Amino acid sequence: MNVGDTFINLNEQSHFHLWFVVTQPGADGNVVILNLTSQKEFSDTTCQMVVGDHPFVTRASVIYYHGARLVPANSLDEWLRRGVLEARPAARPALVARIRAGVFASERVHPTIIEAVRRCPWTHSP
């Protein structure tokens, strides 16, 4: 998977959230993924999204920074092939840049996630 790719997890035990890939694989082969969730009163509003930001967004939503994960890129690719995950339209580079900026701004991000995003050389040029 590449920076900006998105997917949903079709596992029935998983919540129906859109996930964003926000780094290239690191030396360990892992990528950082973050999910979108409906905005609630207690939500981290570091990165808010509205209809039009991505085709999946149908109401006020936020990136759930506390739930960011480091996962093996090859596992994501395998789960896509097996139908465990379903690819969705890629995020525009400007949206990926907003999500990535939020990693450094949110107070709810684990230090290992911050470091993985910091190490990723991906940049957005408008």
trRosetta pair geometry for C-beta under 8 A, 3 or more apart (Angstrom, degrees):
i j d omega theta_ij theta_ji phi_ij phi_ji
1 5 4.4 -127 -168 60 99 153
1 7 7.8 -80 -115 -20 142 127
1 21 4.8 -176 134 -68 124 166
1 31 6.5 -105 75 23 109 170
1 73 5.9 -144 37 -153 85 90
1 76 5.0 -42 -10 110 131 137
1 77 6.3 -154 -28 -66 79 79
1 80 7.6 140 -68 -29 105 144
2 5 5.2 109 56 -28 65 111
2 21 6.7 124 89 96 28 138
2 24 7.3 -9 -144 -104 58 77
2 90 7.8 -8 78 -122 105 129
3 21 6.0 -132 -114 115 31 92
3 22 6.3 41 -140 -157 85 24
3 23 6.4 -7 -93 -135 99 5
3 24 5.8 -50 -40 -57 105 70
3 96 6.1 91 161 -167 95 151
3 120 7.5 134 -85 170 129 137
3 122 4.7 111 -70 -119 171 158
4 20 7.5 -30 -137 -162 24 92
4 21 6.8 -31 37 71 24 88
4 90 4.6 44 137 -175 100 104
4 91 4.8 -137 -155 58 73 81
4 92 7.5 -130 -146 81 120 4
4 93 6.5 -45 -90 -85 136 56
4 95 8.0 102 -130 73 88 95
4 96 4.8 -67 -88 -63 81 142
5 20 7.7 146 83 -155 45 49
5 21 4.5 16 57 27 89 126
5 87 7.0 -58 -170 -138 101 99
5 90 5.5 -47 -99 -109 43 90
5 91 7.9 -60 10 13 6 84
6 18 5.6 2 -177 -177 120 101
6 19 6.4 159 -155 79 65 50
6 20 5.4 -24 -100 -97 87 60
6 21 7.3 -143 -75 6 39 78
6 54 7.2 105 -54 -164 170 141
6 56 7.2 -135 145 -12 148 142
6 87 7.3 104 82 -164 56 59
6 88 4.5 -53 103 69 104 100
6 89 6.7 8 48 77 121 43
6 90 6.3 161 6 -116 89 33
6 91 5.7 100 -43 -33 118 90
7 18 7.6 151 77 -154 24 60
7 19 5.4 -22 64 58 74 101
7 21 8.0 45 5 -30 100 99
7 76 7.4 162 24 -165 156 106
7 80 6.8 -100 -116 -92 147 101
7 85 4.5 21 166 175 138 115
7 86 6.1 154 -160 75 83 40
7 87 5.3 -47 -98 -102 90 42
7 88 5.9 168 -101 8 28 86
8 16 6.3 12 -164 -159 126 66
8 17 6.8 166 -130 79 82 35
8 18 5.9 -49 -78 -97 86 53
8 19 7.0 151 -95 8 34 86
8 56 7.9 164 -58 -126 113 140
8 85 6.9 159 79 -158 38 68
8 86 5.2 -12 56 56 88 96
8 88 6.2 70 -17 -35 90 122
9 14 4.0 -51 106 118 127 163
9 15 7.9 60 60 62 114 47
9 16 7.9 -143 62 -111 72 39
9 17 7.4 14 23 52 98 77
9 19 7.0 59 -30 -15 92 129
9 84 7.0 -16 -151 150 72 79
9 85 5.8 -39 -103 -103 53 76
10 14 7.6 60 67 53 12 124
10 83 6.7 -47 52 155 150 71
10 84 6.1 -163 51 -176 95 32
10 85 6.6 -179 3 -103 90 19
10 86 5.6 81 -48 -20 115 104
11 14 4.3 79 72 -3 96 112
11 84 6.0 15 -53 -164 92 90
14 17 7.7 -104 157 23 98 89
15 37 8.0 21 125 -110 143 102
17 35 4.2 41 139 -176 135 127
17 36 5.9 173 -171 63 89 62
17 37 5.9 -28 -121 -80 122 74
17 64 7.7 -39 -157 12 151 133
18 35 6.5 146 80 -153 44 73
18 36 4.5 4 61 33 97 119
18 54 7.1 168 139 116 164 145
18 56 4.4 99 -67 126 149 164
18 57 8.0 -81 23 -59 152 67
18 88 6.1 -63 -131 45 105 159
19 33 4.9 14 178 177 114 118
19 34 7.0 156 -153 79 67 28
19 35 4.8 -40 -95 -92 69 81
19 36 7.7 -144 -75 7 27 77
20 33 6.5 159 76 -154 43 66
20 34 5.4 -19 56 62 97 80
20 35 7.4 168 11 -93 75 30
20 36 7.2 80 -21 -36 105 94
20 63 7.6 -49 26 -120 132 113
20 91 5.7 14 -128 -19 114 145
20 96 7.0 -177 180 -110 126 78
20 99 5.8 -56 103 -174 157 173
21 31 5.4 -4 -152 152 100 140
21 32 7.5 123 -159 78 52 52
21 33 5.6 -33 -95 -97 55 84
21 76 7.4 101 -87 173 125 171
22 31 7.7 144 50 171 49 93
22 32 5.1 -49 63 90 95 102
22 33 7.1 150 9 -106 84 30
22 34 6.1 15 -11 9 132 107
22 96 6.1 169 -123 -159 78 90
22 99 5.6 -126 -102 110 132 119
22 100 5.3 169 -175 -79 119 87
22 103 7.4 162 126 -44 152 134
22 117 6.5 -12 120 -111 114 105
22 120 7.7 147 128 60 68 167
23 26 6.9 3 141 -46 133 88
23 31 5.1 -179 74 -152 86 70
23 32 4.4 70 6 23 117 96
23 116 5.8 -97 -33 146 172 95
23 117 5.8 -129 -70 -104 119 56
23 119 7.9 44 -150 75 135 81
23 120 3.8 -133 -140 -76 96 153
23 122 6.7 -161 -132 6 48 129
24 31 6.9 -92 159 -109 12 99
24 120 5.5 148 30 -146 79 103
24 121 7.3 -25 27 44 131 76
24 122 5.9 152 -19 -48 99 109
25 28 8.0 -135 177 75 84 51
25 29 5.2 -16 -170 -150 122 37
25 30 6.5 130 -145 57 72 20
25 31 5.5 -60 -85 -60 58 87
25 73 4.2 -74 -82 -13 115 146
26 29 7.0 -50 66 14 63 18
26 30 5.5 -12 35 59 104 77
26 31 7.6 168 -6 -81 78 42
26 116 5.9 -92 -49 -143 142 90
26 119 6.0 49 -119 102 114 133
26 120 7.1 -86 -78 -76 85 82
29 72 5.3 11 122 -140 108 82
29 73 5.8 -126 174 25 71 94
29 74 6.4 -25 179 -2 123 102
30 70 4.4 29 168 176 139 95
30 71 6.2 145 -147 71 86 19
30 72 5.7 -59 -94 -86 66 42
30 73 6.8 165 -136 -24 17 79
30 116 7.0 -66 103 -135 112 139
31 70 7.4 167 79 -149 26 57
31 71 6.4 -29 58 64 75 73
31 72 7.9 57 13 172 77 12
31 73 4.8 83 -18 -78 112 92
31 76 7.0 -41 43 -1 127 146
32 68 6.1 -2 -169 -178 100 110
32 69 7.2 155 -151 82 53 41
32 70 5.9 -32 -93 -94 64 66
32 103 7.7 30 151 -104 156 146
32 113 5.7 106 -129 -149 125 84
32 116 5.0 144 -54 108 117 128
32 117 5.7 -39 17 -66 164 85
32 120 7.6 -106 14 -31 115 143
33 68 7.2 165 83 -156 43 62
33 69 5.3 -16 59 62 91 92
33 71 5.9 -12 8 20 120 117
33 76 7.7 150 -58 -89 140 138
34 63 5.3 25 145 -168 129 109
34 64 6.8 177 -175 63 85 63
34 65 6.6 -10 -139 -102 128 48
34 67 7.3 117 -144 85 64 79
34 68 4.8 -25 -93 -104 89 84
34 69 7.8 168 -79 21 44 67
34 99 6.2 178 63 -178 140 120
34 103 7.8 -135 -57 -78 146 98
35 63 7.4 146 85 -151 32 62
35 64 5.3 -11 74 40 84 113
35 67 6.0 -37 35 98 107 127
36 49 6.6 -35 -137 33 120 146
36 54 7.7 -133 -66 55 162 143
36 56 6.9 128 63 105 153 127
36 57 7.1 -101 178 -86 152 89
36 61 5.1 29 179 159 102 134
36 62 7.3 159 -151 82 63 28
36 63 6.2 -46 -97 -96 59 55
36 64 7.3 158 -123 -3 9 89
37 43 7.4 -168 91 -121 107 121
37 61 6.4 163 83 -158 27 90
37 62 6.2 -28 65 64 78 75
37 63 7.9 95 20 -144 79 14
37 64 4.7 51 3 -48 124 119
38 59 6.3 11 -128 88 95 118
38 60 7.3 69 -163 86 66 66
38 61 5.7 -64 -108 -106 33 76
38 62 7.9 19 128 21 16 79
39 43 4.9 -113 -148 29 64 163
39 45 7.1 53 -138 -101 117 89
39 48 6.6 25 -85 -131 140 95
39 59 7.8 -138 26 126 90 89
39 60 4.3 -61 33 128 129 98
39 61 5.6 -156 -28 -112 86 16
39 62 4.8 97 -91 -19 86 102
40 43 4.9 126 49 -37 65 101
43 62 4.7 138 167 28 133 154
44 62 6.3 163 77 154 64 140
44 63 7.7 -60 91 82 107 67
44 64 7.2 116 42 -131 113 41
44 65 5.5 -81 98 27 156 107
44 66 6.8 148 -14 -20 142 98
44 106 5.6 47 175 -140 137 116
44 107 7.8 -155 -128 47 120 74
44 108 5.1 -102 -82 15 151 142
45 48 5.4 3 -163 -58 82 106
45 62 5.9 -94 -110 -110 47 136
46 62 7.5 96 45 -165 63 109
46 63 7.0 -65 76 61 95 103
46 65 6.2 16 43 -26 139 141
46 102 4.2 120 132 -149 115 105
46 105 5.1 156 -152 98 118 108
46 106 4.1 -81 -36 -78 165 92
46 108 8.0 -150 -11 30 135 103
47 62 6.3 123 81 -159 63 70
47 63 4.2 12 73 16 121 118
47 65 7.6 115 20 -53 109 107
47 98 5.7 130 -136 143 110 95
47 99 5.6 86 -162 -106 165 53
47 101 7.7 134 -84 72 113 84
47 102 3.9 -62 -40 -64 116 157
47 106 7.7 -58 -7 -55 93 118
48 60 6.9 -23 -167 -165 106 87
48 61 7.3 139 -163 82 58 44
48 62 5.4 -37 -104 -96 57 81
49 53 4.2 -120 -156 57 96 158
49 54 6.7 -16 -170 15 141 100
49 57 5.1 -116 136 -112 118 148
49 60 7.6 147 79 -159 54 41
49 61 4.6 -24 64 72 102 94
49 62 6.9 175 14 -86 82 28
49 63 7.5 90 -20 -38 111 77
49 95 7.9 47 -111 -145 115 113
50 53 5.8 110 54 -20 52 110
50 57 6.7 106 127 147 16 138
50 60 6.3 -13 -102 -102 73 61
50 61 7.7 177 -77 28 28 77
51 57 5.6 -166 -99 115 40 96
51 58 6.3 36 -97 -137 99 26
51 59 7.2 18 -53 -72 96 21
52 57 7.3 -63 30 79 35 122
53 57 5.2 31 55 19 94 159
53 95 5.9 123 -180 -111 91 126
54 57 4.9 98 59 -9 80 104
54 89 7.1 176 -167 81 85 105
54 91 5.8 -41 -100 -110 121 83
54 92 7.9 -151 -89 5 77 86
54 95 6.4 115 -60 -160 101 168
55 88 7.4 -157 71 174 107 106
55 89 5.3 67 23 33 127 137
56 88 5.8 26 -60 174 124 152
56 89 7.7 -166 -29 42 91 93
57 61 5.4 -129 -131 21 98 134
63 99 5.6 141 -85 -131 157 90
63 102 5.9 116 63 96 141 158
64 67 4.4 10 124 29 114 116
64 68 7.8 -175 104 -46 68 61
65 68 5.7 -10 -165 -31 49 111
65 102 6.3 -133 -79 138 127 107
65 103 6.8 170 -136 -106 113 52
65 106 4.1 58 79 114 175 169
65 108 4.7 117 90 82 107 100
65 109 4.8 -65 168 -70 112 88
66 108 4.1 -57 -68 162 88 118
66 109 7.3 -117 -85 -78 39 41
68 103 7.2 80 -93 -116 162 99
68 109 6.0 21 17 -133 142 86
68 110 6.8 -148 68 26 107 95
68 113 4.4 69 110 -128 137 154
69 113 8.0 -9 -36 -95 6 116
70 112 6.5 -73 -24 131 139 114
70 113 6.8 -150 -48 -93 95 71
70 116 5.9 177 -99 -60 116 166
71 75 5.9 -103 165 67 99 125
71 76 6.2 99 113 -49 122 102
72 75 4.1 87 75 -2 100 107
72 76 7.3 -170 96 -7 57 79
73 76 5.7 -51 -156 32 39 112
73 77 6.5 38 149 -18 68 104
74 77 5.4 -49 -148 37 38 115
74 78 6.3 41 152 -20 67 104
75 78 5.6 -54 -147 38 32 112
75 79 6.2 31 155 -18 67 106
76 79 5.8 -56 -145 38 30 109
76 80 6.4 35 153 -22 64 103
76 85 6.7 -7 -159 13 70 164
77 80 5.7 -53 -153 32 30 114
77 81 6.6 30 151 -18 63 105
78 81 5.6 -55 -151 36 34 112
78 82 6.2 21 155 -10 68 111
79 82 5.8 -58 -140 46 32 106
79 84 4.0 -73 -164 64 90 118
79 85 4.5 68 123 -3 105 106
80 83 7.9 42 177 -66 27 24
80 84 7.6 -72 -57 53 23 75
80 85 4.9 -47 -82 73 62 108
80 86 7.8 130 -132 -96 72 18
80 87 6.1 43 -139 -47 120 97
83 86 7.5 21 -156 -74 58 78
91 95 4.4 -115 177 86 108 124
91 96 5.1 132 102 -56 121 85
91 99 7.5 11 148 -5 165 138
92 95 4.8 91 60 5 80 104
92 96 7.2 -149 94 -5 41 86
93 96 5.5 -53 -146 37 37 113
93 97 6.3 41 154 -23 68 103
93 124 4.3 154 162 -132 107 108
93 125 8.0 -24 143 42 152 42
94 97 5.6 -50 -150 33 33 115
94 98 6.7 37 150 -21 63 101
94 124 6.4 143 -84 172 41 148
94 126 7.0 50 -82 -105 104 85
95 98 5.6 -50 -152 32 36 113
95 99 6.5 35 151 -18 66 103
96 99 5.7 -54 -148 37 34 111
96 100 6.2 32 154 -17 67 108
96 122 7.8 -67 140 141 131 136
96 124 6.5 159 77 -71 99 129
97 100 5.8 -55 -143 40 29 110
97 101 6.2 35 155 -23 64 105
97 124 4.1 -80 -64 18 124 151
98 101 5.7 -53 -147 33 29 112
98 102 6.6 33 152 -23 61 105
99 102 5.7 -56 -159 30 32 116
99 103 7.4 45 145 -31 60 91
100 103 5.7 -36 -164 8 42 116
100 104 7.9 26 148 -5 61 97
100 117 5.8 169 -151 -163 89 125
100 122 7.7 -149 -90 88 160 115
101 104 6.2 -63 -169 39 43 103
101 105 6.2 26 143 -11 74 117
102 105 5.2 -66 -135 47 41 106
102 106 5.4 41 168 -28 80 106
103 106 6.7 -44 -130 28 18 106
103 109 5.4 115 -159 -124 63 164
103 113 6.3 -133 -152 134 114 102
103 114 5.9 164 155 -105 100 63
103 117 4.7 70 107 22 164 171
104 109 7.9 -56 -69 48 20 155
104 114 6.5 103 -94 -138 61 100
104 117 7.5 -135 -48 98 86 135
104 118 7.9 100 -82 -74 109 92
106 109 5.0 99 83 -23 107 103
109 113 5.1 -114 -178 78 97 126
109 114 5.5 111 122 -56 122 93
110 113 4.9 92 64 3 82 104
110 114 7.4 -151 96 -6 43 86
111 114 5.4 -52 -146 35 39 115
111 115 6.2 37 157 -19 70 105
112 115 5.8 -53 -147 38 32 111
112 116 6.4 34 153 -21 64 106
113 116 5.7 -54 -148 35 32 111
113 117 6.4 27 156 -14 65 105
114 117 6.1 -60 -152 39 28 106
114 118 6.1 31 151 -22 65 110
115 118 5.4 -53 -143 37 32 115
115 119 6.3 30 158 -19 65 107
116 119 5.9 -56 -147 36 29 109
116 120 6.8 35 153 -30 61 103
117 120 5.7 -50 -152 22 35 115
